[in-house]
Amino acid sequence: MLTPAGPVRTCVGCRRRAPASELVRIVGTAHRDGVTVLVPDPTRTRPGRGAHLHPDPACYTLADRRHAFGRALRLAGAADAGEVREYLARLGTPDGGAVAPPDTQGRTTDMSTR
Ligand SMILES: [Zn+2]
């Protein structure tokens, strides 16, 4: 009980270190056509390697763009993080929920305007 903050982990999105209790653990579970399905593990009880991420869509975006989940979990192939994104969206945003959800798939918008 000398370390109430518990273990420290690095967010795979923004790469900042934070107490594990402030981060969402993400694990790879089922495989679908060679694609590993990533799911949030809020209770941190699932077996296997975990990636840690702030419960923040911005960190998710950073991690997804860098393929950080696959690297952190040492996945050989592609990863489907859709369930993680939905989980974060459901948590809402601490700033008041004004963030608009991506109405395209969120993958094709990067190059269009800049
Ligand atoms: Zn982060």
Boltz pocket constraint, residues with backbone or C-beta under 6 A from the ligand:
constraints:
  - pocket:
      binder: B
      contacts: [[A, 11], [A, 12], [A, 13], [A, 14], [A, 15], [A, 16], [A, 53], [A, 54], [A, 56], [A, 59]]
      max_distance: 6.0
